[in-house]
Amino acid sequence: MAHRRPVKRSLTLRGHRTSVSLEDIFWDAFRRYADEDGRTINGLAAELDMARGDLGLASAIRIYVLERALARDQSSE
C-alpha cells in the first residue's frame, strides 16, 4: 500500500485561516463524510477544533475519520 506524505491543507475555522497536514486517504474520507452529512469541511473542522482539547487538529480529524470508518464497519456486521 503506497501512501504519500501528509499534504498541508488550508481551512477556515470561525473566520480564521489555518492549515492541517493530512495524508490524502484521511483528507478524502473527511471530505466524503462532510458531504454525506450535508456539511462543509470548514464547518466540520471547526466543530472538531472546539472539541479536541489538547489534541492537534490533524490528529482530531484522523481520529474522527477512523471512528466513522469503524462505526460503519460495525454496523455492517
mmCIF file of the N, C-alpha and C atoms, coordinates in Angstrom:
data_MODEL
# 
_entry.id   MODEL 
# 
loop_
_atom_site.group_PDB 
_atom_site.id 
_atom_site.type_symbol 
_atom_site.label_atom_id 
_atom_site.label_alt_id 
_atom_site.label_comp_id 
_atom_site.label_asym_id 
_atom_site.label_entity_id 
_atom_site.label_seq_id 
_atom_site.pdbx_PDB_ins_code 
_atom_site.Cartn_x 
_atom_site.Cartn_y 
_atom_site.Cartn_z 
_atom_site.occupancy 
_atom_site.B_iso_or_equiv 
_atom_site.pdbx_formal_charge 
_atom_site.auth_seq_id 
_atom_site.auth_comp_id 
_atom_site.auth_asym_id 
_atom_site.auth_atom_id 
_atom_site.pdbx_PDB_model_num 
ATOM 1   N N  . MET A 1 1  ? 0.845   -1.166 0.000  1.00 0.00 ? 1  MET A N  1 
ATOM 2   C CA . MET A 1 1  ? 0.000   0.000  0.000  1.00 0.00 ? 1  MET A CA 1 
ATOM 3   C C  . MET A 1 1  ? 0.899   1.241  0.000  1.00 0.00 ? 1  MET A C  1 
ATOM 4   N N  . ALA A 1 2  ? 0.843   2.000  -1.071 1.00 0.00 ? 2  ALA A N  1 
ATOM 5   C CA . ALA A 1 2  ? 1.689   3.186  -1.201 1.00 0.00 ? 2  ALA A CA 1 
ATOM 6   C C  . ALA A 1 2  ? 0.895   4.443  -0.862 1.00 0.00 ? 2  ALA A C  1 
ATOM 7   N N  . HIS A 1 3  ? 1.360   5.162  0.131  1.00 0.00 ? 3  HIS A N  1 
ATOM 8   C CA . HIS A 1 3  ? 0.732   6.427  0.520  1.00 0.00 ? 3  HIS A CA 1 
ATOM 9   C C  . HIS A 1 3  ? 1.797   7.503  0.534  1.00 0.00 ? 3  HIS A C  1 
ATOM 10  N N  . ARG A 1 4  ? 1.404   8.683  0.121  1.00 0.00 ? 4  ARG A N  1 
ATOM 11  C CA . ARG A 1 4  ? 2.319   9.822  0.133  1.00 0.00 ? 4  ARG A CA 1 
ATOM 12  C C  . ARG A 1 4  ? 2.368   10.447 1.517  1.00 0.00 ? 4  ARG A C  1 
ATOM 13  N N  . ARG A 1 5  ? 3.349   11.279 1.675  1.00 0.00 ? 5  ARG A N  1 
ATOM 14  C CA . ARG A 1 5  ? 3.493   12.029 2.926  1.00 0.00 ? 5  ARG A CA 1 
ATOM 15  C C  . ARG A 1 5  ? 2.299   12.967 3.098  1.00 0.00 ? 5  ARG A C  1 
ATOM 16  N N  . PRO A 1 6  ? 2.067   13.441 4.310  1.00 0.00 ? 6  PRO A N  1 
ATOM 17  C CA . PRO A 1 6  ? 0.964   14.395 4.529  1.00 0.00 ? 6  PRO A CA 1 
ATOM 18  C C  . PRO A 1 6  ? 1.127   15.653 3.665  1.00 0.00 ? 6  PRO A C  1 
ATOM 19  N N  . VAL A 1 7  ? -0.003  16.190 3.269  1.00 0.00 ? 7  VAL A N  1 
ATOM 20  C CA . VAL A 1 7  ? -0.048  17.410 2.464  1.00 0.00 ? 7  VAL A CA 1 
ATOM 21  C C  . VAL A 1 7  ? -0.716  18.496 3.295  1.00 0.00 ? 7  VAL A C  1 
ATOM 22  N N  . LYS A 1 8  ? -0.166  19.699 3.247  1.00 0.00 ? 8  LYS A N  1 
ATOM 23  C CA . LYS A 1 8  ? -0.749  20.811 4.001  1.00 0.00 ? 8  LYS A CA 1 
ATOM 24  C C  . LYS A 1 8  ? -2.031  21.273 3.306  1.00 0.00 ? 8  LYS A C  1 
ATOM 25  N N  . ARG A 1 9  ? -3.126  21.334 4.061  1.00 0.00 ? 9  ARG A N  1 
ATOM 26  C CA . ARG A 1 9  ? -4.444  21.734 3.551  1.00 0.00 ? 9  ARG A CA 1 
ATOM 27  C C  . ARG A 1 9  ? -4.907  22.987 4.301  1.00 0.00 ? 9  ARG A C  1 
ATOM 28  N N  . SER A 1 10 ? -5.512  23.901 3.590  1.00 0.00 ? 10 SER A N  1 
ATOM 29  C CA . SER A 1 10 ? -5.995  25.142 4.199  1.00 0.00 ? 10 SER A CA 1 
ATOM 30  C C  . SER A 1 10 ? -7.451  24.999 4.616  1.00 0.00 ? 10 SER A C  1 
ATOM 31  N N  . LEU A 1 11 ? -7.767  25.541 5.775  1.00 0.00 ? 11 LEU A N  1 
ATOM 32  C CA . LEU A 1 11 ? -9.125  25.567 6.312  1.00 0.00 ? 11 LEU A CA 1 
ATOM 33  C C  . LEU A 1 11 ? -9.404  26.951 6.879  1.00 0.00 ? 11 LEU A C  1 
ATOM 34  N N  . THR A 1 12 ? -10.676 27.277 6.975  1.00 0.00 ? 12 THR A N  1 
ATOM 35  C CA . THR A 1 12 ? -11.092 28.500 7.655  1.00 0.00 ? 12 THR A CA 1 
ATOM 36  C C  . THR A 1 12 ? -11.992 28.089 8.815  1.00 0.00 ? 12 THR A C  1 
ATOM 37  N N  . LEU A 1 13 ? -11.544 28.366 10.032 1.00 0.00 ? 13 LEU A N  1 
ATOM 38  C CA . LEU A 1 13 ? -12.277 27.993 11.238 1.00 0.00 ? 13 LEU A CA 1 
ATOM 39  C C  . LEU A 1 13 ? -12.780 29.256 11.920 1.00 0.00 ? 13 LEU A C  1 
ATOM 40  N N  . ARG A 1 14 ? -14.090 29.448 11.903 1.00 0.00 ? 14 ARG A N  1 
ATOM 41  C CA . ARG A 1 14 ? -14.708 30.603 12.528 1.00 0.00 ? 14 ARG A CA 1 
ATOM 42  C C  . ARG A 1 14 ? -14.039 31.910 12.082 1.00 0.00 ? 14 ARG A C  1 
ATOM 43  N N  . GLY A 1 15 ? -13.800 32.029 10.767 1.00 0.00 ? 15 GLY A N  1 
ATOM 44  C CA . GLY A 1 15 ? -13.253 33.242 10.200 1.00 0.00 ? 15 GLY A CA 1 
ATOM 45  C C  . GLY A 1 15 ? -11.740 33.355 10.209 1.00 0.00 ? 15 GLY A C  1 
ATOM 46  N N  . HIS A 1 16 ? -11.038 32.367 10.748 1.00 0.00 ? 16 HIS A N  1 
ATOM 47  C CA . HIS A 1 16 ? -9.583  32.402 10.821 1.00 0.00 ? 16 HIS A CA 1 
ATOM 48  C C  . HIS A 1 16 ? -8.987  31.304 9.952  1.00 0.00 ? 16 HIS A C  1 
ATOM 49  N N  . ARG A 1 17 ? -8.015  31.685 9.122  1.00 0.00 ? 17 ARG A N  1 
ATOM 50  C CA . ARG A 1 17 ? -7.343  30.712 8.269  1.00 0.00 ? 17 ARG A CA 1 
ATOM 51  C C  . ARG A 1 17 ? -6.357  29.900 9.087  1.00 0.00 ? 17 ARG A C  1 
ATOM 52  N N  . THR A 1 18 ? -6.312  28.595 8.809  1.00 0.00 ? 18 THR A N  1 
ATOM 53  C CA . THR A 1 18 ? -5.340  27.710 9.430  1.00 0.00 ? 18 THR A CA 1 
ATOM 54  C C  . THR A 1 18 ? -5.038  26.606 8.441  1.00 0.00 ? 18 THR A C  1 
ATOM 55  N N  . SER A 1 19 ? -4.103  25.751 8.778  1.00 0.00 ? 19 SER A N  1 
ATOM 56  C CA . SER A 1 19 ? -3.807  24.629 7.902  1.00 0.00 ? 19 SER A CA 1 
ATOM 57  C C  . SER A 1 19 ? -3.552  23.388 8.742  1.00 0.00 ? 19 SER A C  1 
ATOM 58  N N  . VAL A 1 20 ? -3.790  22.255 8.118  1.00 0.00 ? 20 VAL A N  1 
ATOM 59  C CA . VAL A 1 20 ? -3.501  20.957 8.726  1.00 0.00 ? 20 VAL A CA 1 
ATOM 60  C C  . VAL A 1 20 ? -2.743  20.136 7.706  1.00 0.00 ? 20 VAL A C  1 
ATOM 61  N N  . SER A 1 21 ? -1.868  19.285 8.173  1.00 0.00 ? 21 SER A N  1 
ATOM 62  C CA . SER A 1 21 ? -1.150  18.363 7.294  1.00 0.00 ? 21 SER A CA 1 
ATOM 63  C C  . SER A 1 21 ? -1.771  16.991 7.442  1.00 0.00 ? 21 SER A C  1 
ATOM 64  N N  . LEU A 1 22 ? -2.379  16.526 6.357  1.00 0.00 ? 22 LEU A N  1 
ATOM 65  C CA . LEU A 1 22 ? -3.066  15.232 6.363  1.00 0.00 ? 22 LEU A CA 1 
ATOM 66  C C  . LEU A 1 22 ? -2.704  14.425 5.127  1.00 0.00 ? 22 LEU A C  1 
ATOM 67  N N  . GLU A 1 23 ? -2.669  13.123 5.291  1.00 0.00 ? 23 GLU A N  1 
ATOM 68  C CA . GLU A 1 23 ? -2.488  12.218 4.172  1.00 0.00 ? 23 GLU A CA 1 
ATOM 69  C C  . GLU A 1 23 ? -3.751  12.242 3.314  1.00 0.00 ? 23 GLU A C  1 
ATOM 70  N N  . ASP A 1 24 ? -3.607  11.998 2.024  1.00 0.00 ? 24 ASP A N  1 
ATOM 71  C CA . ASP A 1 24 ? -4.744  12.013 1.106  1.00 0.00 ? 24 ASP A CA 1 
ATOM 72  C C  . ASP A 1 24 ? -5.880  11.109 1.567  1.00 0.00 ? 24 ASP A C  1 
ATOM 73  N N  . ILE A 1 25 ? -5.564  9.934  2.085  1.00 0.00 ? 25 ILE A N  1 
ATOM 74  C CA . ILE A 1 25 ? -6.606  8.979  2.479  1.00 0.00 ? 25 ILE A CA 1 
ATOM 75  C C  . ILE A 1 25 ? -7.498  9.560  3.583  1.00 0.00 ? 25 ILE A C  1 
ATOM 76  N N  . PHE A 1 26 ? -6.913  10.298 4.527  1.00 0.00 ? 26 PHE A N  1 
ATOM 77  C CA . PHE A 1 26 ? -7.705  10.915 5.593  1.00 0.00 ? 26 PHE A CA 1 
ATOM 78  C C  . PHE A 1 26 ? -8.473  12.127 5.075  1.00 0.00 ? 26 PHE A C  1 
ATOM 79  N N  . TRP A 1 27 ? -7.829  12.957 4.263  1.00 0.00 ? 27 TRP A N  1 
ATOM 80  C CA . TRP A 1 27 ? -8.486  14.143 3.724  1.00 0.00 ? 27 TRP A CA 1 
ATOM 81  C C  . TRP A 1 27 ? -9.681  13.747 2.856  1.00 0.00 ? 27 TRP A C  1 
ATOM 82  N N  . ASP A 1 28 ? -9.490  12.757 1.991  1.00 0.00 ? 28 ASP A N  1 
ATOM 83  C CA . ASP A 1 28 ? -10.577 12.315 1.109  1.00 0.00 ? 28 ASP A CA 1 
ATOM 84  C C  . ASP A 1 28 ? -11.761 11.777 1.907  1.00 0.00 ? 28 ASP A C  1 
ATOM 85  N N  . ALA A 1 29 ? -11.473 10.985 2.936  1.00 0.00 ? 29 ALA A N  1 
ATOM 86  C CA . ALA A 1 29 ? -12.552 10.447 3.776  1.00 0.00 ? 29 ALA A CA 1 
ATOM 87  C C  . ALA A 1 29 ? -13.237 11.565 4.558  1.00 0.00 ? 29 ALA A C  1 
ATOM 88  N N  . PHE A 1 30 ? -12.473 12.511 5.072  1.00 0.00 ? 30 PHE A N  1 
ATOM 89  C CA . PHE A 1 30 ? -13.029 13.645 5.813  1.00 0.00 ? 30 PHE A CA 1 
ATOM 90  C C  . PHE A 1 30 ? -13.988 14.437 4.933  1.00 0.00 ? 30 PHE A C  1 
ATOM 91  N N  . ARG A 1 31 ? -13.575 14.722 3.702  1.00 0.00 ? 31 ARG A N  1 
ATOM 92  C CA . ARG A 1 31 ? -14.439 15.445 2.760  1.00 0.00 ? 31 ARG A CA 1 
ATOM 93  C C  . ARG A 1 31 ? -15.690 14.636 2.433  1.00 0.00 ? 31 ARG A C  1 
ATOM 94  N N  . ARG A 1 32 ? -15.534 13.327 2.245  1.00 0.00 ? 32 ARG A N  1 
ATOM 95  C CA . ARG A 1 32 ? -16.681 12.468 1.937  1.00 0.00 ? 32 ARG A CA 1 
ATOM 96  C C  . ARG A 1 32 ? -17.676 12.446 3.093  1.00 0.00 ? 32 ARG A C  1 
ATOM 97  N N  . TYR A 1 33 ? -17.193 12.330 4.323  1.00 0.00 ? 33 TYR A N  1 
ATOM 98  C CA . TYR A 1 33 ? -18.090 12.307 5.480  1.00 0.00 ? 33 TYR A CA 1 
ATOM 99  C C  . TYR A 1 33 ? -18.813 13.644 5.632  1.00 0.00 ? 33 TYR A C  1 
ATOM 100 N N  . ALA A 1 34 ? -18.109 14.748 5.414  1.00 0.00 ? 34 ALA A N  1 
ATOM 101 C CA . ALA A 1 34 ? -18.763 16.060 5.477  1.00 0.00 ? 34 ALA A CA 1 
ATOM 102 C C  . ALA A 1 34 ? -19.865 16.142 4.425  1.00 0.00 ? 34 ALA A C  1 
ATOM 103 N N  . ASP A 1 35 ? -19.562 15.704 3.204  1.00 0.00 ? 35 ASP A N  1 
ATOM 104 C CA . ASP A 1 35 ? -20.565 15.708 2.124  1.00 0.00 ? 35 ASP A CA 1 
ATOM 105 C C  . ASP A 1 35 ? -21.759 14.831 2.477  1.00 0.00 ? 35 ASP A C  1 
ATOM 106 N N  . GLU A 1 36 ? -21.497 13.634 3.002  1.00 0.00 ? 36 GLU A N  1 
ATOM 107 C CA . GLU A 1 36 ? -22.584 12.711 3.377  1.00 0.00 ? 36 GLU A CA 1 
ATOM 108 C C  . GLU A 1 36 ? -23.517 13.337 4.401  1.00 0.00 ? 36 GLU A C  1 
ATOM 109 N N  . ASP A 1 37 ? -22.961 14.159 5.277  1.00 0.00 ? 37 ASP A N  1 
ATOM 110 C CA . ASP A 1 37 ? -23.746 14.795 6.339  1.00 0.00 ? 37 ASP A CA 1 
ATOM 111 C C  . ASP A 1 37 ? -24.310 16.152 5.916  1.00 0.00 ? 37 ASP A C  1 
ATOM 112 N N  . GLY A 1 38 ? -24.053 16.564 4.669  1.00 0.00 ? 38 GLY A N  1 
ATOM 113 C CA . GLY A 1 38 ? -24.533 17.854 4.191  1.00 0.00 ? 38 GLY A CA 1 
ATOM 114 C C  . GLY A 1 38 ? -23.849 19.028 4.863  1.00 0.00 ? 38 GLY A C  1 
ATOM 115 N N  . ARG A 1 39 ? -22.574 18.853 5.194  1.00 0.00 ? 39 ARG A N  1 
ATOM 116 C CA . ARG A 1 39 ? -21.825 19.886 5.906  1.00 0.00 ? 39 ARG A CA 1 
ATOM 117 C C  . ARG A 1 39 ? -20.626 20.321 5.083  1.00 0.00 ? 39 ARG A C  1 
ATOM 118 N N  . THR A 1 40 ? -20.077 21.466 5.410  1.00 0.00 ? 40 THR A N  1 
ATOM 119 C CA . THR A 1 40 ? -18.832 21.895 4.782  1.00 0.00 ? 40 THR A CA 1 
ATOM 120 C C  . THR A 1 40 ? -17.659 21.318 5.570  1.00 0.00 ? 40 THR A C  1 
ATOM 121 N N  . ILE A 1 41 ? -16.526 21.183 4.894  1.00 0.00 ? 41 ILE A N  1 
ATOM 122 C CA . ILE A 1 41 ? -15.344 20.700 5.622  1.00 0.00 ? 41 ILE A CA 1 
ATOM 123 C C  . ILE A 1 41 ? -14.899 21.724 6.654  1.00 0.00 ? 41 ILE A C  1 
ATOM 124 N N  . ASN A 1 42 ? -15.063 23.010 6.349  1.00 0.00 ? 42 ASN A N  1 
ATOM 125 C CA . ASN A 1 42 ? -14.694 24.034 7.326  1.00 0.00 ? 42 ASN A CA 1 
ATOM 126 C C  . ASN A 1 42 ? -15.586 23.969 8.561  1.00 0.00 ? 42 ASN A C  1 
ATOM 127 N N  . GLY A 1 43 ? -16.878 23.739 8.364  1.00 0.00 ? 43 GLY A N  1 
ATOM 128 C CA . GLY A 1 43 ? -17.794 23.638 9.494  1.00 0.00 ? 43 GLY A CA 1 
ATOM 129 C C  . GLY A 1 43 ? -17.499 22.432 10.360 1.00 0.00 ? 43 GLY A C  1 
ATOM 130 N N  . LEU A 1 44 ? -17.261 21.291 9.714  1.00 0.00 ? 44 LEU A N  1 
ATOM 131 C CA . LEU A 1 44 ? -16.934 20.074 10.466 1.00 0.00 ? 44 LEU A CA 1 
ATOM 132 C C  . LEU A 1 44 ? -15.598 20.225 11.176 1.00 0.00 ? 44 LEU A C  1 
ATOM 133 N N  . ALA A 1 45 ? -14.613 20.798 10.500 1.00 0.00 ? 45 ALA A N  1 
ATOM 134 C CA . ALA A 1 45 ? -13.307 21.017 11.134 1.00 0.00 ? 45 ALA A CA 1 
ATOM 135 C C  . ALA A 1 45 ? -13.431 21.960 12.330 1.00 0.00 ? 45 ALA A C  1 
ATOM 136 N N  . ALA A 1 46 ? -14.256 22.983 12.216 1.00 0.00 ? 46 ALA A N  1 
ATOM 137 C CA . ALA A 1 46 ? -14.446 23.925 13.333 1.00 0.00 ? 46 ALA A CA 1 
ATOM 138 C C  . ALA A 1 46 ? -15.067 23.216 14.532 1.00 0.00 ? 46 ALA A C  1 
ATOM 139 N N  . GLU A 1 47 ? -16.024 22.321 14.263 1.00 0.00 ? 47 GLU A N  1 
ATOM 140 C CA . GLU A 1 47 ? -16.633 21.558 15.351 1.00 0.00 ? 47 GLU A CA 1 
ATOM 141 C C  . GLU A 1 47 ? -15.598 20.667 16.036 1.00 0.00 ? 47 GLU A C  1 
ATOM 142 N N  . LEU A 1 48 ? -14.778 19.981 15.256 1.00 0.00 ? 48 LEU A N  1 
ATOM 143 C CA . LEU A 1 48 ? -13.734 19.129 15.830 1.00 0.00 ? 48 LEU A CA 1 
ATOM 144 C C  . LEU A 1 48 ? -12.713 19.972 16.582 1.00 0.00 ? 48 LEU A C  1 
ATOM 145 N N  . ASP A 1 49 ? -12.410 21.152 16.060 1.00 0.00 ? 49 ASP A N  1 
ATOM 146 C CA . ASP A 1 49 ? -11.451 22.041 16.705 1.00 0.00 ? 49 ASP A CA 1 
ATOM 147 C C  . ASP A 1 49 ? -11.931 22.449 18.091 1.00 0.00 ? 49 ASP A C  1 
ATOM 148 N N  . MET A 1 50 ? -13.226 22.732 18.212 1.00 0.00 ? 50 MET A N  1 
ATOM 149 C CA . MET A 1 50 ? -13.796 23.144 19.503 1.00 0.00 ? 50 MET A CA 1 
ATOM 150 C C  . MET A 1 50 ? -13.745 22.009 20.532 1.00 0.00 ? 50 MET A C  1 
ATOM 151 N N  . ALA A 1 51 ? -13.825 20.765 20.061 1.00 0.00 ? 51 ALA A N  1 
ATOM 152 C CA . ALA A 1 51 ? -13.930 19.623 20.971 1.00 0.00 ? 51 ALA A CA 1 
ATOM 153 C C  . ALA A 1 51 ? -12.606 18.881 21.193 1.00 0.00 ? 51 ALA A C  1 
ATOM 154 N N  . ARG A 1 52 ? -11.536 19.309 20.550 1.00 0.00 ? 52 ARG A N  1 
ATOM 155 C CA . ARG A 1 52 ? -10.315 18.496 20.525 1.00 0.00 ? 52 ARG A CA 1 
ATOM 156 C C  . ARG A 1 52 ? -9.463  18.564 21.774 1.00 0.00 ? 52 ARG A C  1 
ATOM 157 N N  . GLY A 1 53 ? -9.653  19.527 22.630 1.00 0.00 ? 53 GLY A N  1 
ATOM 158 C CA . GLY A 1 53 ? -8.843  19.630 23.843 1.00 0.00 ? 53 GLY A CA 1 
ATOM 159 C C  . GLY A 1 53 ? -7.375  19.842 23.507 1.00 0.00 ? 53 GLY A C  1 
ATOM 160 N N  . ASP A 1 54 ? -6.499  19.012 24.083 1.00 0.00 ? 54 ASP A N  1 
ATOM 161 C CA . ASP A 1 54 ? -5.051  19.135 23.875 1.00 0.00 ? 54 ASP A CA 1 
ATOM 162 C C  . ASP A 1 54 ? -4.579  18.503 22.576 1.00 0.00 ? 54 ASP A C  1 
ATOM 163 N N  . LEU A 1 55 ? -5.445  17.819 21.886 1.00 0.00 ? 55 LEU A N  1 
ATOM 164 C CA . LEU A 1 55 ? -5.104  17.113 20.656 1.00 0.00 ? 55 LEU A CA 1 
ATOM 165 C C  . LEU A 1 55 ? -4.923  18.105 19.515 1.00 0.00 ? 55 LEU A C  1 
ATOM 166 N N  . GLY A 1 56 ? -3.980  17.859 18.639 1.00 0.00 ? 56 GLY A N  1 
ATOM 167 C CA . GLY A 1 56 ? -3.812  18.689 17.456 1.00 0.00 ? 56 GLY A CA 1 
ATOM 168 C C  . GLY A 1 56 ? -4.990  18.490 16.507 1.00 0.00 ? 56 GLY A C  1 
ATOM 169 N N  . LEU A 1 57 ? -5.266  19.484 15.687 1.00 0.00 ? 57 LEU A N  1 
ATOM 170 C CA . LEU A 1 57 ? -6.407  19.407 14.783 1.00 0.00 ? 57 LEU A CA 1 
ATOM 171 C C  . LEU A 1 57 ? -6.255  18.271 13.776 1.00 0.00 ? 57 LEU A C  1 
ATOM 172 N N  . ALA A 1 58 ? -5.072  18.091 13.210 1.00 0.00 ? 58 ALA A N  1 
ATOM 173 C CA . ALA A 1 58 ? -4.869  17.000 12.252 1.00 0.00 ? 58 ALA A CA 1 
ATOM 174 C C  . ALA A 1 58 ? -5.137  15.647 12.915 1.00 0.00 ? 58 ALA A C  1 
ATOM 175 N N  . SER A 1 59 ? -4.679  15.473 14.136 1.00 0.00 ? 59 SER A N  1 
ATOM 176 C CA . SER A 1 59 ? -4.929  14.225 14.862 1.00 0.00 ? 59 SER A CA 1 
ATOM 177 C C  . SER A 1 59 ? -6.415  14.052 15.134 1.00 0.00 ? 59 SER A C  1 
ATOM 178 N N  . ALA A 1 60 ? -7.091  15.126 15.502 1.00 0.00 ? 60 ALA A N  1 
ATOM 179 C CA . ALA A 1 60 ? -8.531  15.056 15.758 1.00 0.00 ? 60 ALA A CA 1 
ATOM 180 C C  . ALA A 1 60 ? -9.280  14.632 14.492 1.00 0.00 ? 60 ALA A C  1 
ATOM 181 N N  . ILE A 1 61 ? -8.860  15.140 13.339 1.00 0.00 ? 61 ILE A N  1 
ATOM 182 C CA . ILE A 1 61 ? -9.500  14.749 12.080 1.00 0.00 ? 61 ILE A CA 1 
ATOM 183 C C  . ILE A 1 61 ? -9.231  13.285 11.779 1.00 0.00 ? 61 ILE A C  1 
ATOM 184 N N  . ARG A 1 62 ? -7.995  12.829 11.962 1.00 0.00 ? 62 ARG A N  1 
ATOM 185 C CA . ARG A 1 62 ? -7.674  11.420 11.717 1.00 0.00 ? 62 ARG A CA 1 
ATOM 186 C C  . ARG A 1 62 ? -8.514  10.508 12.622 1.00 0.00 ? 62 ARG A C  1 
ATOM 187 N N  . ILE A 1 63 ? -8.628  10.857 13.885 1.00 0.00 ? 63 ILE A N  1 
ATOM 188 C CA . ILE A 1 63 ? -9.414  10.045 14.820 1.00 0.00 ? 63 ILE A CA 1 
ATOM 189 C C  . ILE A 1 63 ? -10.879 10.049 14.416 1.00 0.00 ? 63 ILE A C  1 
ATOM 190 N N  . TYR A 1 64 ? -11.409 11.190 14.030 1.00 0.00 ? 64 TYR A N  1 
ATOM 191 C CA . TYR A 1 64 ? -12.793 11.283 13.577 1.00 0.00 ? 64 TYR A CA 1 
ATOM 192 C C  . TYR A 1 64 ? -13.023 10.356 12.389 1.00 0.00 ? 64 TYR A C  1 
ATOM 193 N N  . VAL A 1 65 ? -12.131 10.399 11.411 1.00 0.00 ? 65 VAL A N  1 
ATOM 194 C CA . VAL A 1 65 ? -12.258 9.560  10.218 1.00 0.00 ? 65 VAL A CA 1 
ATOM 195 C C  . VAL A 1 65 ? -12.196 8.083  10.608 1.00 0.00 ? 65 VAL A C  1 
ATOM 196 N N  . LEU A 1 66 ? -11.257 7.723  11.471 1.00 0.00 ? 66 LEU A N  1 
ATOM 197 C CA . LEU A 1 66 ? -11.134 6.334  11.901 1.00 0.00 ? 66 LEU A CA 1 
ATOM 198 C C  . LEU A 1 66 ? -12.383 5.872  12.647 1.00 0.00 ? 66 LEU A C  1 
ATOM 199 N N  . GLU A 1 67 ? -12.882 6.703  13.555 1.00 0.00 ? 67 GLU A N  1 
ATOM 200 C CA . GLU A 1 67 ? -14.088 6.333  14.307 1.00 0.00 ? 67 GLU A CA 1 
ATOM 201 C C  . GLU A 1 67 ? -15.288 6.168  13.386 1.00 0.00 ? 67 GLU A C  1 
ATOM 202 N N  . ARG A 1 68 ? -15.444 7.019  12.386 1.00 0.00 ? 68 ARG A N  1 
ATOM 203 C CA . ARG A 1 68 ? -16.543 6.876  11.421 1.00 0.00 ? 68 ARG A CA 1 
ATOM 204 C C  . ARG A 1 68 ? -16.404 5.580  10.638 1.00 0.00 ? 68 ARG A C  1 
ATOM 205 N N  . ALA A 1 69 ? -15.175 5.288  10.203 1.00 0.00 ? 69 ALA A N  1 
ATOM 206 C CA . ALA A 1 69 ? -14.943 4.055  9.436  1.00 0.00 ? 69 ALA A CA 1 
ATOM 207 C C  . ALA A 1 69 ? -15.222 2.819  10.294 1.00 0.00 ? 69 ALA A C  1 
ATOM 208 N N  . LEU A 1 70 ? -14.779 2.835  11.532 1.00 0.00 ? 70 LEU A N  1 
ATOM 209 C CA . LEU A 1 70 ? -15.021 1.697  12.432 1.00 0.00 ? 70 LEU A CA 1 
ATOM 210 C C  . LEU A 1 70 ? -16.506 1.535  12.723 1.00 0.00 ? 70 LEU A C  1 
ATOM 211 N N  . ALA A 1 71 ? -17.204 2.632  12.930 1.00 0.00 ? 71 ALA A N  1 
ATOM 212 C CA . ALA A 1 71 ? -18.644 2.560  13.193 1.00 0.00 ? 71 ALA A CA 1 
ATOM 213 C C  . ALA A 1 71 ? -19.376 1.995  11.977 1.00 0.00 ? 71 ALA A C  1 
ATOM 214 N N  . ARG A 1 72 ? -18.953 2.395  10.803 1.00 0.00 ? 72 ARG A N  1 
ATOM 215 C CA . ARG A 1 72 ? -19.563 1.888  9.560  1.00 0.00 ? 72 ARG A CA 1 
ATOM 216 C C  . ARG A 1 72 ? -19.305 0.385  9.435  1.00 0.00 ? 72 ARG A C  1 
ATOM 217 N N  . ASP A 1 73 ? -18.087 -0.049 9.744  1.00 0.00 ? 73 ASP A N  1 
ATOM 218 C CA . ASP A 1 73 ? -17.761 -1.483 9.689  1.00 0.00 ? 73 ASP A CA 1 
ATOM 219 C C  . ASP A 1 73 ? -18.598 -2.277 10.674 1.00 0.00 ? 73 ASP A C  1 
ATOM 220 N N  . GLN A 1 74 ? -18.760 -1.739 11.896 1.00 0.00 ? 74 GLN A N  1 
ATOM 221 C CA . GLN A 1 74 ? -19.531 -2.450 12.920 1.00 0.00 ? 74 GLN A CA 1 
ATOM 222 C C  . GLN A 1 74 ? -20.988 -2.529 12.573 1.00 0.00 ? 74 GLN A C  1 
ATOM 223 N N  . SER A 1 75 ? -21.514 -1.510 11.927 1.00 0.00 ? 75 SER A N  1 
ATOM 224 C CA . SER A 1 75 ? -22.949 -1.522 11.583 1.00 0.00 ? 75 SER A CA 1 
ATOM 225 C C  . SER A 1 75 ? -23.233 -2.448 10.414 1.00 0.00 ? 75 SER A C  1 
ATOM 226 N N  . SER A 1 76 ? -22.223 -2.797 9.639  1.00 0.00 ? 76 SER A N  1 
ATOM 227 C CA . SER A 1 76 ? -22.437 -3.687 8.500  1.00 0.00 ? 76 SER A CA 1 
ATOM 228 C C  . SER A 1 76 ? -22.218 -5.146 8.863  1.00 0.00 ? 76 SER A C  1 
ATOM 229 N N  . GLU A 1 77 ? -21.827 -5.438 10.086 1.00 0.00 ? 77 GLU A N  1 
ATOM 230 C CA . GLU A 1 77 ? -21.601 -6.832 10.508 1.00 0.00 ? 77 GLU A CA 1 
ATOM 231 C C  . GLU A 1 77 ? -22.901 -7.540 10.788 1.00 0.00 ? 77 GLU A C  1 
# 
